[in-house]
Amino acid sequence: MILIGQYDSPFVRRVGIALRLYGFPFEHRPWSVFSDAEKVAEFNPLRRVPTLVLDDGEVLIESGAILDHLNERAGPSRAMIADSGPERRQALKVCALATGLADKAVSLIYERALHAQTSDTWIERCTAQIRAVLDALEADRAGRAGLWWFGASIGHADIAVACALRFLRDGHPALREDDRWERLAAHLERCEALDVFREIAQPFSPPS
């Protein structure tokens, strides 16, 4: 398999971490959606990452769809999310909140880096959405006593939240309030201490 995209993207990173945790071998092509856009377009006309090229040539796009395939390939006993029922729905909700948070954080980066004239209204809207999601995730985590979000081992919800938080920390340090979101800060620290998170990582670099 070939994973396309840079690890400073929270979406690419969560797929890379899952691939490692599942033990699936893959080649990494750290292409930028800006400087390597035409290379990416050969596999994904949207010029977006992550893009995963399977061994038979099939191309998967969008992190949720990619992880769904990896879960199916790993099998129920190794999948990092429940097969069905309330726990699956709850985990998918946490993942959706985390990826939505990451999406808004990316939007803020693009707004400030790519527009000579920024929109205060858009910046305020994205910031409010980010803070509201952080409050919701903090409250959800406070209601769970285990080491990980859904059980005794790390799952996709844990990975999605940690990757979003790392991107937010690196890309928007002014939004970091560890005292307000102390459980999320502890979650990020726990994940970043793992070898796989240290391996699948890249210093943040804003687009130019």
Salt bridges, closest charged atoms under 4 A:
GLU27 OE2 - ARG29 NE 2.90
GLU38 OE1 - ARG47 NH2 3.36
GLU111 OE1 - HIS115 ND1 2.97
ASP135 OD2 - ARG180 NH2 2.84
GLU138 OE2 - ARG183 NH1 3.43
ASP140 OD1 - ARG144 NE 2.69
ASP170 OD2 - ARG166 NE 2.71
ASP170 OD1 - ARG169 NE 3.10
GLU177 OE2 - ARG131 NH1 2.52
GLU177 OE1 - ARG180 NH1 3.96
ASP178 OD1 - ARG176 NE 3.02
GLU192 OE2 - ARG13 NH1 2.84
GLU192 OE1 - ARG166 NH1 2.98
GLU199 OE2 - ARG20 NE 2.62
